[in-house]
Amino acid sequence: MCNYDELLEQARQRADAFRSIAKEFIPKMYKALRDEDPNTSPRDARDRIEKDCIGIWSKRTILDALPNEAKDPEKQKYGRLRAL
């Protein structure tokens, strides 16, 4: 029988693997959307990925995996100020 610490470690490993999959696929999906239609704005590509992938990953995981050009610098600035 597993003890708590072993179960916790297994949970952490699986969670890390889950996040790494997002970091692999989301940038590729973003690039594919932008390549398919060069007129697609970074915001539109981000919105579509968030809408389509919300059942797979959390919004935070999706945001972390998106390229920097898809992130809103104003929101980042205010988020950092809020954290202080």
C-alpha positions as CSV (number, residue, x, y, z in Angstrom):
1,M,0.0,0.0,0.0
2,C,1.3,3.5,-0.9
3,N,1.8,6.1,1.7
4,Y,0.7,9.7,1.4
5,D,4.1,11.0,0.3
6,E,4.4,8.5,-2.5
7,L,0.9,9.4,-3.7
8,L,1.7,13.1,-3.5
9,E,4.9,12.6,-5.6
10,Q,3.0,10.6,-8.2
11,A,0.3,13.3,-8.4
12,R,3.0,16.0,-8.9
13,Q,4.7,14.0,-11.6
14,R,1.5,13.5,-13.5
15,A,0.6,17.2,-13.1
16,D,4.0,18.2,-14.5
17,A,3.6,15.9,-17.5
18,F,0.1,17.3,-18.1
19,R,1.5,20.9,-18.1
20,S,4.4,19.9,-20.4
21,I,2.0,18.6,-22.9
22,A,0.2,21.9,-23.0
23,K,3.6,23.7,-23.4
24,E,4.3,21.5,-26.4
25,F,1.0,21.7,-28.2
26,I,-0.4,25.2,-27.5
27,P,2.5,27.1,-29.2
28,K,2.1,24.8,-32.2
29,M,-1.6,25.4,-32.3
30,Y,-1.0,29.2,-32.0
31,K,1.4,29.1,-34.9
32,A,-0.9,27.0,-37.0
33,L,-3.8,29.4,-36.6
34,R,-1.5,32.4,-37.5
35,D,-0.1,30.5,-40.5
36,E,-3.6,29.5,-41.8
37,D,-4.8,33.0,-41.8
38,P,-2.1,35.8,-41.5
39,N,-4.9,38.3,-40.7
40,T,-5.7,36.5,-37.5
41,S,-4.7,38.7,-34.6
42,P,-2.8,37.3,-31.6
43,R,-5.8,38.1,-29.5
44,D,-8.1,36.1,-31.8
45,A,-5.8,33.2,-31.9
46,R,-5.6,33.2,-28.1
47,D,-9.3,33.4,-27.7
48,R,-9.9,30.5,-30.0
49,I,-7.3,28.3,-28.3
50,E,-8.7,29.2,-24.9
51,K,-12.3,28.4,-26.1
52,D,-11.3,25.1,-27.7
53,C,-8.9,23.8,-25.0
54,I,-10.7,24.8,-21.8
55,G,-12.0,21.2,-21.5
56,I,-8.5,19.9,-21.7
57,W,-6.5,22.4,-19.6
58,S,-7.2,25.1,-17.2
59,K,-7.2,28.7,-18.4
60,R,-4.0,29.3,-16.4
61,T,-2.2,26.4,-18.0
62,I,-3.3,27.6,-21.4
63,L,-2.1,31.2,-20.7
64,D,1.3,29.9,-19.4
65,A,1.8,27.9,-22.6
66,L,0.9,30.7,-25.0
67,P,3.7,32.6,-26.7
68,N,4.4,36.1,-25.3
69,E,3.0,37.9,-28.3
70,A,-0.4,36.4,-27.5
71,K,-0.4,37.7,-23.9
72,D,-1.7,41.2,-23.0
73,P,1.1,43.3,-21.6
74,E,-1.4,45.5,-19.7
75,K,-2.9,42.6,-17.9
76,Q,0.5,41.3,-17.1
77,K,1.5,44.6,-15.6
78,Y,-1.6,44.9,-13.4
79,G,-1.3,41.3,-12.4
80,R,2.2,41.9,-11.1
81,L,1.1,45.0,-9.3
82,R,-1.7,43.1,-7.6
83,A,0.7,40.4,-6.5
84,L,2.7,43.0,-4.4
